Amino acid sequence: MPTLERDGATIYYEDHGNPSQPALLLLSPGGLNSTIDFWDRLPLRPTEAFANDFRIVAMDQRNAGSRSKGPLDTSDAWGMYARDQLAVLDHLGIRQAQVIGCCIGCSFIFELINVALERSAIGRHLQHFA
């Protein structure tokens, strides 16, 4: 079971697809129970649909389900989740990634862009307008 230890937390992740392709970070639906398993309940299963075109990284958010656990920083919970997501990418040696999300995953994306715009695909495109 691939996990990452960070700031007293254990974060579960999966690495799928073609490692030579661009990275795609999946941020699952499920509210505060955002786990990889939620993708299997949707018509689009990104680990299957994009396997030939991307290196796909999926993760369970902190304290969602039983595989990711750790203390919550209630003063900056969104920032904490974004730092967890970046830590998984760093652990895998991924500097920049495209990101897709569903349900709460979209909110995770907005904070990830806020924390690390330069590491997202949209950040690369916005640099052209600066």
N, CA, C and O atoms as a GROMACS GRO file, in nm:
protein
  520
    1MET      N    1   0.085  -0.117   0.000
    1MET     CA    2   0.000   0.000   0.000
    1MET      C    3   0.090   0.124   0.000
    1MET      O    4   0.156   0.151   0.100
    2PRO      N    5   0.095   0.199  -0.110
    2PRO     CA    6   0.183   0.317  -0.115
    2PRO      C    7   0.129   0.431  -0.029
    2PRO      O    8   0.017   0.477  -0.047
    3THR      N    9   0.212   0.474   0.065
    3THR     CA   10   0.174   0.586   0.150
    3THR      C   11   0.291   0.682   0.164
    3THR      O   12   0.406   0.648   0.136
    4LEU      N   13   0.257   0.801   0.206
    4LEU     CA   14   0.355   0.907   0.230
    4LEU      C   15   0.331   0.957   0.372
    4LEU      O   16   0.217   0.982   0.412
    5GLU      N   17   0.438   0.971   0.449
    5GLU     CA   18   0.429   1.027   0.584
    5GLU      C   19   0.462   1.175   0.575
    5GLU      O   20   0.566   1.213   0.520
    6ARG      N   21   0.373   1.260   0.630
    6ARG     CA   22   0.394   1.404   0.625
    6ARG      C   23   0.327   1.470   0.745
    6ARG      O   24   0.207   1.454   0.767
    7ASP      N   25   0.405   1.544   0.821
    7ASP     CA   26   0.353   1.622   0.935
    7ASP      C   27   0.259   1.540   1.023
    7ASP      O   28   0.150   1.586   1.058
    8GLY      N   29   0.300   1.420   1.058
    8GLY     CA   30   0.220   1.335   1.146
    8GLY      C   31   0.104   1.265   1.077
    8GLY      O   32   0.024   1.200   1.144
    9ALA      N   33   0.095   1.276   0.947
    9ALA     CA   34  -0.014   1.213   0.871
    9ALA      C   35   0.042   1.104   0.780
    9ALA      O   36   0.158   1.107   0.740
   10THR      N   37  -0.044   1.010   0.750
   10THR     CA   38  -0.016   0.907   0.650
   10THR      C   39  -0.113   0.930   0.536
   10THR      O   40  -0.234   0.927   0.556
   11ILE      N   41  -0.060   0.953   0.417
   11ILE     CA   42  -0.143   0.981   0.300
   11ILE      C   43  -0.129   0.864   0.202
   11ILE      O   44  -0.019   0.832   0.158
   12TYR      N   45  -0.242   0.802   0.168
   12TYR     CA   46  -0.244   0.692   0.072
   12TYR      C   47  -0.259   0.748  -0.069
   12TYR      O   48  -0.338   0.840  -0.092
   13TYR      N   49  -0.183   0.692  -0.163
   13TYR     CA   50  -0.191   0.736  -0.302
   13TYR      C   51  -0.172   0.616  -0.394
   13TYR      O   52  -0.126   0.510  -0.351
   14GLU      N   53  -0.208   0.635  -0.520
   14GLU     CA   54  -0.183   0.535  -0.624
   14GLU      C   55  -0.122   0.606  -0.745
   14GLU      O   56  -0.153   0.722  -0.772
   15ASP      N   57  -0.036   0.537  -0.815
   15ASP     CA   58   0.034   0.590  -0.932
   15ASP      C   59   0.002   0.496  -1.048
   15ASP      O   60   0.046   0.381  -1.049
   16HIS      N   61  -0.073   0.545  -1.148
   16HIS     CA   62  -0.119   0.464  -1.260
   16HIS      C   63  -0.071   0.523  -1.392
   16HIS      O   64  -0.018   0.634  -1.398
   17GLY      N   65  -0.091   0.446  -1.496
   17GLY     CA   66  -0.068   0.497  -1.631
   17GLY      C   67   0.076   0.493  -1.673
   17GLY      O   68   0.156   0.416  -1.620
   18ASN      N   69   0.108   0.576  -1.767
   18ASN     CA   70   0.239   0.578  -1.831
   18ASN      C   71   0.330   0.682  -1.765
   18ASN      O   72   0.303   0.802  -1.778
   19PRO      N   73   0.435   0.641  -1.696
   19PRO     CA   74   0.522   0.736  -1.627
   19PRO      C   75   0.597   0.831  -1.720
   19PRO      O   76   0.651   0.932  -1.675
   20SER      N   77   0.603   0.801  -1.848
   20SER     CA   78   0.671   0.891  -1.942
   20SER      C   79   0.578   1.000  -1.995
   20SER      O   80   0.623   1.092  -2.064
   21GLN      N   81   0.450   0.991  -1.963
   21GLN     CA   82   0.351   1.090  -2.007
   21GLN      C   83   0.337   1.202  -1.903
   21GLN      O   84   0.386   1.187  -1.791
   22PRO      N   85   0.272   1.313  -1.939
   22PRO     CA   86   0.248   1.420  -1.841
   22PRO      C   87   0.166   1.369  -1.723
   22PRO      O   88   0.086   1.276  -1.736
   23ALA      N   89   0.187   1.431  -1.608
   23ALA     CA   90   0.117   1.388  -1.487
   23ALA      C   91  -0.024   1.448  -1.480
   23ALA      O   92  -0.047   1.562  -1.522
   24LEU      N   93  -0.116   1.369  -1.428
   24LEU     CA   94  -0.254   1.410  -1.404
   24LEU      C   95  -0.288   1.372  -1.261
   24LEU      O   96  -0.290   1.254  -1.227
   25LEU      N   97  -0.316   1.471  -1.178
   25LEU     CA   98  -0.353   1.449  -1.038
   25LEU      C   99  -0.505   1.445  -1.030
   25LEU      O  100  -0.573   1.537  -1.075
   26LEU      N  101  -0.559   1.337  -0.972
   26LEU     CA  102  -0.703   1.321  -0.953
   26LEU      C  103  -0.740   1.360  -0.812
   26LEU      O  104  -0.681   1.311  -0.716
   27LEU      N  105  -0.837   1.449  -0.798
   27LEU     CA  106  -0.889   1.488  -0.667
   27LEU      C  107  -1.035   1.445  -0.663
   27LEU      O  108  -1.122   1.504  -0.728
   28SER      N  109  -1.060   1.342  -0.587
   28SER     CA  110  -1.185   1.266  -0.591
   28SER      C  111  -1.304   1.341  -0.535
   28SER      O  112  -1.290   1.433  -0.454
   29PRO      N  113  -1.423   1.299  -0.580
   29PRO     CA  114  -1.545   1.346  -0.517
   29PRO      C  115  -1.560   1.279  -0.380
   29PRO      O  116  -1.477   1.197  -0.340
   30GLY      N  117  -1.666   1.314  -0.310
   30GLY     CA  118  -1.695   1.247  -0.184
   30GLY      C  119  -1.696   1.338  -0.064
   30GLY      O  120  -1.698   1.291   0.050
   31GLY      N  121  -1.695   1.468  -0.087
   31GLY     CA  122  -1.693   1.560   0.027
   31GLY      C  123  -1.568   1.538   0.110
   31GLY      O  124  -1.459   1.520   0.056
   32LEU      N  125  -1.584   1.538   0.240
   32LEU     CA  126  -1.468   1.515   0.328
   32LEU      C  127  -1.430   1.368   0.336
   32LEU      O  128  -1.339   1.331   0.410
   33ASN      N  129  -1.501   1.284   0.260
   33ASN     CA  130  -1.464   1.143   0.247
   33ASN      C  131  -1.407   1.119   0.108
   33ASN      O  132  -1.433   1.015   0.047
   34SER      N  133  -1.330   1.214   0.058
   34SER     CA  134  -1.274   1.210  -0.076
   34SER      C  135  -1.167   1.102  -0.087
   34SER      O  136  -1.053   1.120  -0.044
   35THR      N  137  -1.207   0.988  -0.145
   35THR     CA  138  -1.113   0.877  -0.162
   35THR      C  139  -1.111   0.833  -0.308
   35THR      O  140  -1.203   0.861  -0.384
   36ILE      N  141  -1.007   0.764  -0.343
   36ILE     CA  142  -0.989   0.714  -0.479
   36ILE      C  143  -1.109   0.629  -0.522
   36ILE      O  144  -1.151   0.633  -0.637
   37ASP      N  145  -1.164   0.552  -0.429
   37ASP     CA  146  -1.274   0.460  -0.459
   37ASP      C  147  -1.396   0.530  -0.516
   37ASP      O  148  -1.475   0.468  -0.587
   38PHE      N  149  -1.415   0.659  -0.487
   38PHE     CA  150  -1.532   0.731  -0.538
   38PHE      C  151  -1.533   0.738  -0.690
   38PHE      O  152  -1.640   0.743  -0.750
   39TRP      N  153  -1.415   0.737  -0.753
   39TRP     CA  154  -1.411   0.743  -0.900
   39TRP      C  155  -1.482   0.623  -0.962
   39TRP      O  156  -1.537   0.635  -1.072
   40ASP      N  157  -1.482   0.508  -0.893
   40ASP     CA  158  -1.545   0.388  -0.948
   40ASP      C  159  -1.696   0.399  -0.953
   40ASP      O  160  -1.762   0.318  -1.019
   41ARG      N  161  -1.754   0.497  -0.884
   41ARG     CA  162  -1.899   0.516  -0.882
   41ARG      C  163  -1.947   0.609  -0.993
   41ARG      O  164  -2.067   0.630  -1.009
   42LEU      N  165  -1.855   0.665  -1.069
   42LEU     CA  166  -1.889   0.763  -1.172
   42LEU      C  167  -1.879   0.702  -1.312
   42LEU      O  168  -1.808   0.604  -1.331
   43PRO      N  169  -1.949   0.760  -1.409
   43PRO     CA  170  -1.939   0.708  -1.546
   43PRO      C  171  -1.798   0.721  -1.603
   43PRO      O  172  -1.754   0.635  -1.680
   44LEU      N  173  -1.727   0.828  -1.566
   44LEU     CA  174  -1.590   0.846  -1.613
   44LEU      C  175  -1.494   0.792  -1.507
   44LEU      O  176  -1.494   0.837  -1.393
   45ARG      N  177  -1.414   0.695  -1.546
   45ARG     CA  178  -1.313   0.639  -1.457
   45ARG      C  179  -1.177   0.681  -1.511
   45ARG      O  180  -1.123   0.616  -1.601
   46PRO      N  181  -1.121   0.790  -1.457
   46PRO     CA  182  -1.001   0.848  -1.516
   46PRO      C  183  -0.881   0.755  -1.520
   46PRO      O  184  -0.798   0.766  -1.610
   47THR      N  185  -0.869   0.664  -1.423
   47THR     CA  186  -0.752   0.575  -1.426
   47THR      C  187  -0.757   0.482  -1.546
   47THR      O  188  -0.653   0.434  -1.592
   48GLU      N  189  -0.876   0.457  -1.598
   48GLU     CA  190  -0.891   0.377  -1.719
   48GLU      C  191  -0.893   0.466  -1.844
   48GLU      O  192  -0.824   0.437  -1.942
   49ALA      N  193  -0.971   0.574  -1.839
   49ALA     CA  194  -0.991   0.658  -1.956
   49ALA      C  195  -0.863   0.727  -2.003
   49ALA      O  196  -0.844   0.746  -2.124
   50PHE      N  197  -0.776   0.764  -1.910
   50PHE     CA  198  -0.658   0.842  -1.945
   50PHE      C  199  -0.526   0.765  -1.928
   50PHE      O  200  -0.419   0.824  -1.935
   51ALA      N  201  -0.534   0.635  -1.907
   51ALA     CA  202  -0.416   0.555  -1.877
   51ALA      C  203  -0.309   0.560  -1.985
   51ALA      O  204  -0.190   0.553  -1.954
   52ASN      N  205  -0.348   0.573  -2.110
   52ASN     CA  206  -0.250   0.574  -2.219
   52ASN      C  207  -0.188   0.711  -2.241
   52ASN      O  208  -0.082   0.722  -2.304
   53ASP      N  209  -0.253   0.815  -2.190
   53ASP     CA  210  -0.210   0.951  -2.220
   53ASP      C  211  -0.143   1.024  -2.104
   53ASP      O  212  -0.079   1.127  -2.124
   54PHE      N  213  -0.157   0.973  -1.982
   54PHE     CA  214  -0.107   1.042  -1.864
   54PHE      C  215  -0.047   0.946  -1.762
   54PHE      O  216  -0.079   0.828  -1.758
   55ARG      N  217   0.040   1.000  -1.683
   55ARG     CA  218   0.080   0.936  -1.558
   55ARG      C  219  -0.023   0.985  -1.456
   55ARG      O  220  -0.026   1.104  -1.424
   56ILE      N  221  -0.105   0.897  -1.405
   56ILE     CA  222  -0.218   0.935  -1.322
   56ILE      C  223  -0.185   0.911  -1.175
   56ILE      O  224  -0.148   0.800  -1.135
   57VAL      N  225  -0.199   1.015  -1.096
   57VAL     CA  226  -0.177   1.007  -0.952
   57VAL      C  227  -0.310   1.034  -0.885
   57VAL      O  228  -0.373   1.138  -0.908
   58ALA      N  229  -0.353   0.941  -0.803
   58ALA     CA  230  -0.477   0.955  -0.726
   58ALA      C  231  -0.442   0.940  -0.579
   58ALA      O  232  -0.345   0.873  -0.543
   59MET      N  233  -0.523   1.003  -0.493
   59MET     CA  234  -0.493   0.996  -0.351
   59MET      C  235  -0.621   1.004  -0.269
   59MET      O  236  -0.722   1.060  -0.312
   60ASP      N  237  -0.613   0.947  -0.150
   60ASP     CA  238  -0.718   0.967  -0.050
   60ASP      C  239  -0.679   1.090   0.030
   60ASP      O  240  -0.565   1.102   0.075
   61GLN      N  241  -0.774   1.182   0.048
   61GLN     CA  242  -0.743   1.300   0.128
   61GLN      C  243  -0.729   1.261   0.275
   61GLN      O  244  -0.782   1.158   0.318
   62ARG      N  245  -0.660   1.340   0.349
   62ARG     CA  246  -0.636   1.317   0.491
   62ARG      C  247  -0.769   1.292   0.564
   62ARG      O  248  -0.864   1.370   0.553
   63ASN      N  249  -0.773   1.182   0.640
   63ASN     CA  250  -0.888   1.141   0.720
   63ASN      C  251  -1.011   1.105   0.638
   63ASN      O  252  -1.122   1.103   0.692
   64ALA      N  253  -0.994   1.078   0.512
   64ALA     CA  254  -1.104   1.029   0.428
   64ALA      C  255  -1.088   0.878   0.417
   64ALA      O  256  -0.988   0.830   0.362
   65GLY      N  257  -1.181   0.804   0.466
   65GLY     CA  258  -1.169   0.658   0.465
   65GLY      C  259  -1.068   0.612   0.568
   65GLY      O  260  -1.038   0.684   0.664
   66SER      N  261  -1.016   0.493   0.549
   66SER     CA  262  -0.927   0.435   0.650
   66SER      C  263  -0.780   0.434   0.611
   66SER      O  264  -0.695   0.397   0.692
   67ARG      N  265  -0.747   0.475   0.487
   67ARG     CA  266  -0.609   0.462   0.442
   67ARG      C  267  -0.525   0.587   0.463
   67ARG      O  268  -0.402   0.578   0.467
   68SER      N  269  -0.588   0.704   0.476
   68SER     CA  270  -0.516   0.829   0.502
   68SER      C  271  -0.562   0.885   0.635
   68SER      O  272  -0.682   0.904   0.658
   69LYS      N  273  -0.468   0.911   0.723
   69LYS     CA  274  -0.502   0.960   0.857
   69LYS      C  275  -0.401   1.065   0.901
   69LYS      O  276  -0.286   1.063   0.858
   70GLY      N  277  -0.446   1.155   0.986
   70GLY     CA  278  -0.354   1.253   1.042
   70GLY      C  279  -0.428   1.368   1.107
   70GLY      O  280  -0.549   1.384   1.089
   71PRO      N  281  -0.355   1.447   1.182
   71PRO     CA  282  -0.417   1.562   1.249
   71PRO      C  283  -0.462   1.666   1.148
   71PRO      O  284  -0.403   1.680   1.040
   72LEU      N  285  -0.568   1.739   1.184
   72LEU     CA  286  -0.620   1.844   1.097
   72LEU      C  287  -0.577   1.980   1.148
   72LEU      O  288  -0.586   2.010   1.267
   73ASP      N  289  -0.531   2.063   1.057
   73ASP     CA  290  -0.499   2.202   1.088
   73ASP      C  291  -0.625   2.282   1.060
   73ASP      O  292  -0.648   2.324   0.946
   74THR      N  293  -0.707   2.304   1.162
   74THR     CA  294  -0.835   2.371   1.142
   74THR      C  295  -0.820   2.520   1.112
   74THR      O  296  -0.915   2.583   1.066
   75SER      N  297  -0.702   2.577   1.138
   75SER     CA  298  -0.682   2.718   1.105
   75SER      C  299  -0.658   2.738   0.956
   75SER      O  300  -0.676   2.849   0.904
   76ASP      N  301  -0.617   2.633   0.885
   76ASP     CA  302  -0.592   2.641   0.741
   76ASP      C  303  -0.611   2.503   0.679
   76ASP      O  304  -0.517   2.446   0.623
   77ALA      N  305  -0.732   2.451   0.690
   77ALA     CA  306  -0.758   2.315   0.641
   77ALA      C  307  -0.737   2.302   0.491
   77ALA      O  308  -0.677   2.205   0.445
   78TRP      N  309  -0.785   2.400   0.412
   78TRP     CA  310  -0.767   2.392   0.266
   78TRP      C  311  -0.619   2.394   0.230
   78TRP      O  312  -0.576   2.319   0.142
   79GLY      N  313  -0.541   2.479   0.296
   79GLY     CA  314  -0.398   2.484   0.271
   79GLY      C  315  -0.330   2.354   0.308
   79GLY      O  316  -0.238   2.309   0.239
   80MET      N  317  -0.375   2.292   0.417
   80MET     CA  318  -0.319   2.164   0.460
   80MET      C  319  -0.343   2.057   0.354
   80MET      O  320  -0.252   1.980   0.320
   81TYR      N  321  -0.465   2.052   0.302
   81TYR     CA  322  -0.494   1.954   0.196
   81TYR      C  323  -0.406   1.980   0.073
   81TYR      O  324  -0.353   1.886   0.014
   82ALA      N  325  -0.391   2.106   0.035
   82ALA     CA  326  -0.307   2.139  -0.081
   82ALA      C  327  -0.162   2.098  -0.057
   82ALA      O  328  -0.097   2.045  -0.147
   83ARG      N  329  -0.112   2.120   0.063
   83ARG     CA  330   0.026   2.079   0.094
   83ARG      C  331   0.040   1.927   0.092
   83ARG      O  332   0.145   1.876   0.054
   84ASP      N  333  -0.064   1.854   0.133
   84ASP     CA  334  -0.062   1.708   0.121
   84ASP      C  335  -0.053   1.666  -0.026
   84ASP      O  336   0.025   1.578  -0.062
   85GLN      N  337  -0.134   1.730  -0.109
   85GLN     CA  338  -0.135   1.697  -0.252
   85GLN      C  339   0.001   1.725  -0.315
   85GLN      O  340   0.052   1.645  -0.393
   86LEU      N  341   0.059   1.839  -0.282
   86LEU     CA  342   0.192   1.873  -0.334
   86LEU      C  343   0.298   1.777  -0.282
   86LEU      O  344   0.392   1.743  -0.354
   87ALA      N  345   0.284   1.733  -0.157
   87ALA     CA  346   0.381   1.639  -0.100
   87ALA      C  347   0.378   1.505  -0.174
   87ALA      O  348   0.482   1.444  -0.194
   88VAL      N  349   0.259   1.460  -0.213
   88VAL     CA  350   0.250   1.336  -0.291
   88VAL      C  351   0.320   1.354  -0.425
   88VAL      O  352   0.398   1.268  -0.466
   89LEU      N  353   0.294   1.466  -0.493
   89LEU     CA  354   0.362   1.491  -0.620
   89LEU      C  355   0.513   1.499  -0.601
   89LEU      O  356   0.588   1.441  -0.680
   90ASP      N  357   0.558   1.570  -0.497
   90ASP     CA  358   0.702   1.579  -0.470
   90ASP      C  359   0.763   1.441  -0.445
   90ASP      O  360   0.870   1.410  -0.495
   91HIS      N  361   0.693   1.360  -0.366
   91HIS     CA  362   0.740   1.225  -0.334
   91HIS      C  363   0.761   1.142  -0.461
   91HIS      O  364   0.851   1.058  -0.467
   92LEU      N  365   0.677   1.166  -0.560
   92LEU     CA  366   0.686   1.092  -0.687
   92LEU      C  367   0.776   1.161  -0.789
   92LEU      O  368   0.792   1.113  -0.901
   93GLY      N  369   0.836   1.274  -0.750
   93GLY     CA  370   0.926   1.346  -0.840
   93GLY      C  371   0.855   1.422  -0.950
   93GLY      O  372   0.912   1.445  -1.056
   94ILE      N  373   0.730   1.461  -0.927
   94ILE     CA  374   0.651   1.532  -1.026
   94ILE      C  375   0.649   1.680  -0.990
   94ILE      O  376   0.602   1.718  -0.884
   95ARG      N  377   0.701   1.762  -1.079
   95ARG     CA  378   0.707   1.907  -1.054
   95ARG      C  379   0.578   1.977  -1.095
   95ARG      O  380   0.529   2.065  -1.023
   96GLN      N  381   0.522   1.940  -1.212
   96GLN     CA  382   0.399   2.002  -1.260
   96GLN      C  383   0.300   1.895  -1.301
   96GLN      O  384   0.338   1.789  -1.350
   97ALA      N  385   0.172   1.925  -1.280
   97ALA     CA  386   0.068   1.828  -1.314
   97ALA      C  387  -0.057   1.901  -1.359
   97ALA      O  388  -0.085   2.013  -1.316
   98GLN      N  389  -0.131   1.836  -1.445
   98GLN     CA  390  -0.267   1.879  -1.470
   98GLN      C  391  -0.351   1.817  -1.360
   98GLN      O  392  -0.316   1.713  -1.305
   99VAL      N  393  -0.462   1.880  -1.328
   99VAL     CA  394  -0.543   1.835  -1.216
   99VAL      C  395  -0.689   1.830  -1.259
   99VAL      O  396  -0.739   1.923  -1.322
  100ILE      N  397  -0.757   1.721  -1.224
  100ILE     CA  398  -0.902   1.716  -1.241
  100ILE      C  399  -0.964   1.677  -1.108
  100ILE      O  400  -0.905   1.604  -1.029
  101GLY      N  401  -1.083   1.728  -1.087
  101GLY     CA  402  -1.155   1.698  -0.964
  101GLY      C  403  -1.303   1.694  -0.990
  101GLY      O  404  -1.353   1.740  -1.093
  102CYS      N  405  -1.372   1.638  -0.896
  102CYS     CA  406  -1.517   1.628  -0.904
  102CYS      C  407  -1.571   1.653  -0.764
  102CYS      O  408  -1.511   1.609  -0.666
  103CYS      N  409  -1.682   1.724  -0.754
  103CYS     CA  410  -1.743   1.757  -0.626
  103CYS      C  411  -1.645   1.842  -0.544
  103CYS      O  412  -1.607   1.949  -0.589
  104ILE      N  413  -1.605   1.796  -0.427
  104ILE     CA  414  -1.512   1.874  -0.345
  104ILE      C  415  -1.375   1.885  -0.412
  104ILE      O  416  -1.297   1.974  -0.380
  105GLY      N  417  -1.346   1.795  -0.505
  105GLY     CA  418  -1.219   1.802  -0.576
  105GLY      C  419  -1.198   1.935  -0.646
  105GLY      O  420  -1.085   1.982  -0.658
  106CYS      N  421  -1.307   1.997  -0.692
  106CYS     CA  422  -1.296   2.128  -0.756
  106CYS      C  423  -1.249   2.234  -0.657
  106CYS      O  424  -1.169   2.320  -0.692
  107SER      N  425  -1.298   2.227  -0.534
  107SER     CA  426  -1.252   2.321  -0.430
  107SER      C  427  -1.107   2.295  -0.395
  107SER      O  428  -1.030   2.388  -0.373
  108PHE      N  429  -1.069   2.168  -0.390
  108PHE     CA  430  -0.928   2.136  -0.367
  108PHE      C  431  -0.841   2.199  -0.476
  108PHE      O  432  -0.733   2.251  -0.447
  109ILE      N  433  -0.887   2.194  -0.599
  109ILE     CA  434  -0.811   2.250  -0.712
  109ILE      C  435  -0.791   2.399  -0.694
  109ILE      O  436  -0.680   2.449  -0.716
  110PHE      N  437  -0.895   2.471  -0.657
  110PHE     CA  438  -0.882   2.616  -0.639
  110PHE      C  439  -0.776   2.649  -0.534
  110PHE      O  440  -0.698   2.742  -0.553
  111GLU      N  441  -0.774   2.575  -0.424
  111GLU     CA  442  -0.672   2.603  -0.322
  111GLU      C  443  -0.534   2.560  -0.370
  111GLU      O  444  -0.435   2.627  -0.340
  112LEU      N  445  -0.526   2.452  -0.444
  112LEU     CA  446  -0.397   2.409  -0.498
  112LEU      C  447  -0.341   2.516  -0.592
  112LEU      O  448  -0.222   2.545  -0.589
  113ILE      N  449  -0.425   2.574  -0.674
  113ILE     CA  450  -0.382   2.683  -0.762
  113ILE      C  451  -0.339   2.803  -0.679
  113ILE      O  452  -0.240   2.868  -0.711
  114ASN      N  453  -0.413   2.833  -0.573
  114ASN     CA  454  -0.379   2.945  -0.486
  114ASN      C  455  -0.243   2.926  -0.419
  114ASN      O  456  -0.166   3.020  -0.407
  115VAL      N  457  -0.214   2.804  -0.377
  115VAL     CA  458  -0.090   2.774  -0.305
  115VAL      C  459   0.029   2.758  -0.399
  115VAL      O  460   0.140   2.799  -0.367
  116ALA      N  461   0.005   2.697  -0.516
  116ALA     CA  462   0.118   2.664  -0.604
  116ALA      C  463   0.078   2.679  -0.751
  116ALA      O  464   0.082   2.582  -0.827
  117LEU      N  465   0.041   2.799  -0.789
  117LEU     CA  466  -0.003   2.826  -0.926
  117LEU      C  467   0.098   2.778  -1.029
  117LEU      O  468   0.060   2.721  -1.131
  118GLU      N  469   0.226   2.800  -1.002
  118GLU     CA  470   0.331   2.767  -1.099
  118GLU      C  471   0.343   2.617  -1.126
  118GLU      O  472   0.405   2.577  -1.224
  119ARG      N  473   0.285   2.534  -1.039
  119ARG     CA  474   0.295   2.389  -1.056
  119ARG      C  475   0.177   2.330  -1.130
  119ARG      O  476   0.177   2.210  -1.159
  120SER      N  477   0.078   2.410  -1.163
  120SER     CA  478  -0.039   2.358  -1.232
  120SER      C  479  -0.031   2.394  -1.381
  120SER      O  480   0.038   2.488  -1.420
  121ALA      N  481  -0.103   2.320  -1.461
  121ALA     CA  482  -0.106   2.348  -1.605
  121ALA      C  483  -0.165   2.486  -1.629
  121ALA      O  484  -0.118   2.558  -1.718
  122ILE      N  485  -0.266   2.525  -1.554
  122ILE     CA  486  -0.325   2.658  -1.572
  122ILE      C  487  -0.223   2.766  -1.538
  122ILE      O  488  -0.222   2.871  -1.602
  123GLY      N  489  -0.139   2.742  -1.441
  123GLY     CA  490  -0.036   2.839  -1.406
  123GLY      C  491   0.060   2.863  -1.520
  123GLY      O  492   0.103   2.976  -1.544
  124ARG      N  493   0.095   2.758  -1.592
  124ARG     CA  494   0.184   2.772  -1.708
  124ARG      C  495   0.118   2.859  -1.814
  124ARG      O  496   0.184   2.942  -1.877
  125HIS      N  497  -0.013   2.841  -1.834
  125HIS     CA  498  -0.084   2.920  -1.935
  125HIS      C  499  -0.102   3.065  -1.889
  125HIS      O  500  -0.091   3.156  -1.971
  126LEU      N  501  -0.128   3.088  -1.763
  126LEU     CA  502  -0.147   3.224  -1.713
  126LEU      C  503  -0.017   3.304  -1.718
  126LEU      O  504  -0.022   3.427  -1.726
  127GLN      N  505   0.096   3.238  -1.712
  127GLN     CA  506   0.223   3.309  -1.720
  127GLN      C  507   0.238   3.383  -1.852
  127GLN      O  508   0.306   3.485  -1.859
  128HIS      N  509   0.173   3.334  -1.957
  128HIS     CA  510   0.181   3.399  -2.087
  128HIS      C  511   0.108   3.533  -2.089
  128HIS      O  512   0.135   3.618  -2.175
  129PHE      N  513   0.016   3.553  -1.995
  129PHE     CA  514  -0.062   3.677  -1.989
  129PHE      C  515  -0.005   3.778  -1.892
  129PHE      O  516  -0.051   3.892  -1.887
  130ALA      N  517   0.094   3.738  -1.813
  130ALA     CA  518   0.151   3.828  -1.711
  130ALA      C  519   0.240   3.932  -1.772
  130ALA      O  520   0.296   4.015  -1.701
   0.00000   0.00000   0.00000
